[in-house]
């Protein structure tokens, strides 16, 4: 048996070896019903030999999840398509073996694998692609802190057809990275766990003519794939929403959907959030101008944006006023 690479409470992970062939193939065969349409584990000596050959490649890292009690193989975790350099990324695949499924062995083994991938393989990003109808796998990967980040129609040919997959991503950083910050306010990429709080955001009644529902903006972000949604937090509490995009025509950066929940208004959080966003965008590649729009009757928005240096240009986008802010490196920001 090869040595343990990482040890948990009930499992350890190690590399597969030629001596594992009989136990591995037997486990794969008795797990065919468990694996069903989701995965095709190597269940012949020839397929296992091919698996070992792949495991020796520089762009692969394959692990057996074994029980500490008796060394029995409880599952498999494969880190594949490793790309180095500025990417430092790979894909994660996994499956359990009968009779050890749904007992927590694979989950612990995957946590060991993820930690090993980040700390020993020096990876920055892991992605697991899961079929949306594979509920058990979705629950497992979400429990490990992976966030859904992409939807890939007809991604892999499995079970006789091309199947859709969702890409779940986990980064090496212990928490979600901060996009921007000012005072108590921080901006973060929207995470799946933010869903309820985002959908419950409500602006004051007199502002609802000017700002759409967050659900509408999130749909735009998902379907158009140009706008990037951000959650606005104050002292860790989700208090608002904004999205940004870069124009494909003139390279300007645009803001949209900006709102603070009515429970948190009149505390200066909107100004802090706008300042944080401007500062975060001004250092992005080619940022020389930030653009936004608002309805002509929205005097509150006009005054706040003007105080940051946004100037109306006389342009109209549909029924909204266009205002632009020059943010060259020397332009500075008005508070």
Buried (B, 14 or more C-beta within 10 A) or exposed (E): EEEBBBEBEBBBBBBBEEEBBEBBBEBBEEBEEBBEEBBEBBBEEEBBEEBBEBBEEEEBBBBBBBBBEEBBBBBBBBBBEBEEEEEBBBBBBBBBBBEBBEEEBBBBBBBBBBBBBBEEBEBBBBBBBBBEEBEEBBEBBBEBBBBBBEEEEEBEEBEEEEBBBBBBBBBBEEEBEBBBBBBBBBBBBBEEEBEEBBEEBBBBEEBEEBBEBBEEBBEBBEEEEBBBBBBBBBEEEBBBBBBBBBEEEEEBBBBBBBBBBBEBBEBBBBBBBBBBBBBBBBEEEEBBBBBBBBBEEBEBBBEBBBEBBBEBEEEEEEEBBBBBBEBEEEEEEEE
